[in-house]
Amino acid sequence: MSARNGGGAESAEATDHRKEPSRAMRFRLRILSKNSIPIQATDLRSLGPTHQCVCGSTVFNCFVQFEDYDICWWALDAQCASCGNLVKVPCPVDKPE
């Protein structure tokens, strides 16, 4: 057996790279813009921060970040879960005294 045959077998094994499926998951963040909302929805962000939509709902879809099971950051732009209107949600500074 020559060195060439042995070297060729090793190089064939070395070049046999099988690609494993990627285990990384990719997420797309939804951007709240005027063009992504239903036609009947209204952009109410210019009215300022509110804790209730004009439809009466107090449930909103917005982006939040958690740290140690507490909300540490949230986006002020949100969408009403009931009617789809775009609103600004309040933060602790906006709370009336």
TORNUDO-505741 format. One record per residue (C-alpha): residue number from 1; residue in one letter; x, y, z. Coordinates in steps of 0.05 Angstrom, whole numbers, padded with zeros to 5 digits. Example, Ala and Ser with C-alpha at 12.3 -4.5 7.8 and 13.67 -1.06 7.14 Angstrom:
! TORNUDO-505741
{num: 1, residuo: a, px: 00246, py: -00090, pz: 00156}
{num: 2, residuo: s, px: 00273, py: -00021, pz: 00143}
This chain:
! TORNUDO-505741
{num: 1, residuo: m, px: 00000, py: 00000, pz: 00000}
{num: 2, residuo: s, px: 00030, py: 00066, pz: -00020}
{num: 3, residuo: a, px: 00028, py: 00132, pz: 00016}
{num: 4, residuo: r, px: -00014, py: 00160, pz: -00040}
{num: 5, residuo: n, px: -00071, py: 00111, pz: -00030}
{num: 6, residuo: g, px: -00072, py: 00123, pz: 00044}
{num: 7, residuo: g, px: -00069, py: 00198, pz: 00035}
{num: 8, residuo: g, px: -00124, py: 00196, pz: -00017}
{num: 9, residuo: a, px: -00171, py: 00159, pz: 00029}
{num: 10, residuo: e, px: -00158, py: 00208, pz: 00086}
{num: 11, residuo: s, px: -00169, py: 00268, pz: 00041}
{num: 12, residuo: a, px: -00234, py: 00238, pz: 00015}
{num: 13, residuo: e, px: -00259, py: 00232, pz: 00086}
{num: 14, residuo: a, px: -00236, py: 00302, pz: 00102}
{num: 15, residuo: t, px: -00273, py: 00331, pz: 00042}
{num: 16, residuo: d, px: -00337, py: 00294, pz: 00058}
{num: 17, residuo: h, px: -00371, py: 00350, pz: 00095}
{num: 18, residuo: r, px: -00444, py: 00338, pz: 00105}
{num: 19, residuo: k, px: -00482, py: 00399, pz: 00123}
{num: 20, residuo: e, px: -00526, py: 00391, pz: 00183}
{num: 21, residuo: p, px: -00591, py: 00430, pz: 00185}
{num: 22, residuo: s, px: -00585, py: 00496, pz: 00220}
{num: 23, residuo: r, px: -00613, py: 00495, pz: 00290}
{num: 24, residuo: a, px: -00617, py: 00570, pz: 00295}
{num: 25, residuo: m, px: -00686, py: 00599, pz: 00292}
{num: 26, residuo: r, px: -00699, py: 00664, pz: 00257}
{num: 27, residuo: f, px: -00753, py: 00711, pz: 00281}
{num: 28, residuo: r, px: -00783, py: 00770, pz: 00245}
{num: 29, residuo: l, px: -00807, py: 00829, pz: 00285}
{num: 30, residuo: r, px: -00871, py: 00858, pz: 00261}
{num: 31, residuo: i, px: -00865, py: 00932, pz: 00246}
{num: 32, residuo: l, px: -00925, py: 00974, pz: 00265}
{num: 33, residuo: s, px: -00935, py: 01023, pz: 00208}
{num: 34, residuo: k, px: -00994, py: 01055, pz: 00175}
{num: 35, residuo: n, px: -00988, py: 01008, pz: 00116}
{num: 36, residuo: s, px: -00990, py: 00943, pz: 00157}
{num: 37, residuo: i, px: -01056, py: 00956, pz: 00192}
{num: 38, residuo: p, px: -01125, py: 00939, pz: 00165}
{num: 39, residuo: i, px: -01161, py: 00993, pz: 00124}
{num: 40, residuo: q, px: -01213, py: 01008, pz: 00178}
{num: 41, residuo: a, px: -01159, py: 01020, pz: 00231}
{num: 42, residuo: t, px: -01137, py: 01090, pz: 00249}
{num: 43, residuo: d, px: -01070, py: 01118, pz: 00270}
{num: 44, residuo: l, px: -01084, py: 01150, pz: 00338}
{num: 45, residuo: r, px: -01012, py: 01159, pz: 00360}
{num: 46, residuo: s, px: -01016, py: 01234, pz: 00352}
{num: 47, residuo: l, px: -01067, py: 01238, pz: 00409}
{num: 48, residuo: g, px: -01013, py: 01221, pz: 00459}
{num: 49, residuo: p, px: -01006, py: 01163, pz: 00509}
{num: 50, residuo: t, px: -01070, py: 01128, pz: 00528}
{num: 51, residuo: h, px: -01088, py: 01067, pz: 00568}
{num: 52, residuo: q, px: -01154, py: 01056, pz: 00532}
{num: 53, residuo: c, px: -01170, py: 01055, pz: 00458}
{num: 54, residuo: v, px: -01229, py: 01094, pz: 00428}
{num: 55, residuo: c, px: -01265, py: 01028, pz: 00419}
{num: 56, residuo: g, px: -01262, py: 01016, pz: 00495}
{num: 57, residuo: s, px: -01210, py: 00961, pz: 00495}
{num: 58, residuo: t, px: -01152, py: 00963, pz: 00544}
{num: 59, residuo: v, px: -01114, py: 00904, pz: 00512}
{num: 60, residuo: f, px: -01057, py: 00922, pz: 00464}
{num: 61, residuo: n, px: -01005, py: 00886, pz: 00422}
{num: 62, residuo: c, px: -00936, py: 00916, pz: 00433}
{num: 63, residuo: f, px: -00863, py: 00896, pz: 00438}
{num: 64, residuo: v, px: -00835, py: 00883, pz: 00508}
{num: 65, residuo: q, px: -00770, py: 00858, pz: 00536}
{num: 66, residuo: f, px: -00765, py: 00815, pz: 00598}
{num: 67, residuo: e, px: -00708, py: 00811, pz: 00648}
{num: 68, residuo: d, px: -00713, py: 00764, pz: 00708}
{num: 69, residuo: y, px: -00788, py: 00754, pz: 00694}
{num: 70, residuo: d, px: -00802, py: 00829, pz: 00697}
{num: 71, residuo: i, px: -00816, py: 00877, pz: 00641}
{num: 72, residuo: c, px: -00755, py: 00920, pz: 00634}
{num: 73, residuo: w, px: -00770, py: 00954, pz: 00568}
{num: 74, residuo: w, px: -00830, py: 00964, pz: 00522}
{num: 75, residuo: a, px: -00845, py: 01001, pz: 00458}
{num: 76, residuo: l, px: -00892, py: 01059, pz: 00463}
{num: 77, residuo: d, px: -00925, py: 01045, pz: 00396}
{num: 78, residuo: a, px: -00978, py: 00991, pz: 00402}
{num: 79, residuo: q, px: -01038, py: 00964, pz: 00365}
{num: 80, residuo: c, px: -01106, py: 00954, pz: 00396}
{num: 81, residuo: a, px: -01120, py: 00880, pz: 00401}
{num: 82, residuo: s, px: -01194, py: 00891, pz: 00388}
{num: 83, residuo: c, px: -01199, py: 00940, pz: 00330}
{num: 84, residuo: g, px: -01128, py: 00947, pz: 00304}
{num: 85, residuo: n, px: -01119, py: 01022, pz: 00316}
{num: 86, residuo: l, px: -01048, py: 01046, pz: 00327}
{num: 87, residuo: v, px: -01040, py: 01080, pz: 00394}
{num: 88, residuo: k, px: -00985, py: 01104, pz: 00441}
{num: 89, residuo: v, px: -00985, py: 01066, pz: 00507}
{num: 90, residuo: p, px: -00966, py: 01103, pz: 00571}
{num: 91, residuo: c, px: -00905, py: 01095, pz: 00614}
{num: 92, residuo: p, px: -00899, py: 01111, pz: 00689}
{num: 93, residuo: v, px: -00880, py: 01184, pz: 00673}
{num: 94, residuo: d, px: -00947, py: 01194, pz: 00639}
{num: 95, residuo: k, px: -00987, py: 01174, pz: 00701}
{num: 96, residuo: p, px: -01027, py: 01234, pz: 00728}
{num: 97, residuo: e, px: -01011, py: 01252, pz: 00800}
